[in-house]
């Protein structure tokens, strides 16, 4: 599978904005004189990645300001885990690396760029740093079989999908369409309908849902 070649217009506009901001003198949040490893050095050498690093720090601080008690501790641990995952992008040099089920990259820079963008949008949606558009859907024609989708205008766009006691984050992928992918779940959004593919890791079985807006 190959990385989609066409990206939604808002994504390209945001990339251009980051590039202009970075070339205006943006530096990452860490000391480049002490940069270690291929990933930190790549961030220091690339203006857009440096701007993404600064943007992530801003979004993380905004999320942390909303977190309390155990949630704040969990967020710190989660962020340290994300940094380790970002630093593993050195493995992507010339090797096809999966970002989502269909989004792949083959370079350190592409991998780091993708990791930053997904983390920024994830924090924005999970911690409600912007207001979503929320739609409830009836699946399989049964009112009790409901999913709730919170659409966030992040870059890339995200959905927080709720079903029962499960809530998942999905990211918009591919061309300017309605395909979103997350861990063990994907959504095709078109008009007032959702097609949800949900893989249950407990049973090893997949579930296809046809859902329409209430």
N, C-alpha and C positions, 0 to 999 in steps of 0.2 A: 504494500500500500504506500502511496506517496502523499506528501503534504499537499493539501489543496492549494492551487496556485492563485486563486482569486479570493480576496478577502472583502468583507463588507466595507462600504464606504466609510462609516464612522471609525472603523478600526484604522483605516489608512489615514484619515484626518488626524486621529489621535497620535499615530506614529509620526506624522509630519510635525505636529505640535511639540512632541517630545524631542525630536531632532533639533528644532529651532531653539528650544529652551536649553538643551544640552550644549549646543555650540555657542550659546551666549556666555558660557563659562561654568556650566554645571559640573560639579565633581561628586563622586559617590560619598556616602556617609562615613566610610572608613579611610584610613590613611594609606594612600597609594604607595607611599614610600616603604610601607611595611606589608604590601600585598603579597600573599602567599598562594601558590597553586595557580593552575591555568584559568580558573573561573574568576577569581579576584583580579588577576592581571587583565583578563578580557574585559571586565567591567571598567577598569581604570583606563583602558585603551580605547573604549568605545563610548562616544558621547551619549548615544541613545540609552545604552545600558546604564550609564551613570545616572541619567535622569530618572530611569525606572527605579534605581536603587533609592534615590531620594524620595520619589513618590511613594514607594512602599513604606519607607520610614514614617512618612506623614500619615498614611492610612493606618498603619499599625498603631501609632500613638493615639489616633482618634478612636480606634477599636478598644485599645487598652483603657482609655478614659471612661468607656462605658462598662467595662468588665469590673466585677467585684468578687472578693473572696476567692473561692476555689476556681471560679471562671477566669480570674486574672492569672492565677498560677497555671491553669491549663493552657491559657493563651501563650504564656511565656515558653512553656515546654513545647507547644505546637510550633512556635516560631523558630525555636532552636532546631527542631526537626526539619522545618522547611529549609533552613540554611544548609543543613547537611545534605538534603536532597538537591538543592541548587548546586552545591559544590560537586556533586556526583556527575554534573553535566560534562566534566572532562572526558567521561567515557563515550560521549556522543561524537567524538572526532571521527568522521568517516563511517560511523556505524548508525544504522537506522534505529532511532530511539523513539518510543511511543510517549506522546504527551497525553492523548486520550485514545479511545479505541481506533480512530481513523486518522488522527493528526500525528504525523511523525516528522522528525527532524534528523539531519545528518551532520550537524556541526555543533561545536561548543557554543558559538554565539547564538544560533537559533534556539538551542535548548535553554540557555540562560534567559533569553528574551521571553520565551514562552512561560518559563517558570515564574518570572516576575509578574507577567500580565495575569496569569491565572491566580496567583496569590493575592494580588491587589484586588481583583474583582471578587475573589472569594471573601476577603475581609469586608469589603463594602457591602456584600449581600448578606452574609451571615450576621454581621453586627448592625445591619440596617443603617448604614451611613448615608443612604439615600432612600427615598420613598419608592416602593415597588408598585407595579400595577398587579393587582391580585384577582385571579379568576378561579372559580370553583367549577369542576368538571364532574359529570356523571359518567361512569364507565360501564360498559357492557349493558347499558340500558337499565341499570339498577341504582336508584338514588342512594342506597346505603353504600354502594361501591364508589367512593368519591376520592378524587385527588384535588389538591389545591396547588396552583402554580403562582408563585410570586415572581414577576418579570422585572429584572433590574437592568437599567440602561447603563451598564458598565462596559468596559472595553477589554476583552470581548464581552458581549452580553451574557448574562447569567439568568438561570431559573433556580429558585429554591422550591423543590417539589416535595409536597407533604402527602403522605398516605398512611393513615393509622398513626402509629408511634414512630414512623420513619420520616426523616427529612434529609434530602440529598441536594447537593449543589451540582448543577450542570452548566456547561459552557457552550456557547454558540461556536460551531465549527463549520468549515467549508465555505462554499460560495454564499452569496446573499440569499439564503433560504432560511428554513426554520428547523435546522437540525441542531440538537443539543446533546452533549455527551457528558456523563459523569461516571463515578465508580459503580459498575454493574447495572447501569441504567442509561437508556437513551430515549430521546423524545423527538418526534417529528411534529412540529407545530404549523398548522395551516388554517387560517381563518379562525373559526370557532371550535376547532377540533384539535385533539392531541392523540397521537399514537405513541403509546408508552411501551417500551420493552424493558422488563424488570427481571434481572437474574437474582434468584434467591440462593445465596451462598450456603444456607443451612440445608437446603434440599437438593441443591445442584440442578434445579429446574428453572427454566425461564417462563415468563408470563407475558403475554401480549394483551394490552388493554386498548380498546377503542373508546375514546372519551369525547363527550361534547359538552360545551359550556352550558351551565345552568341558565 
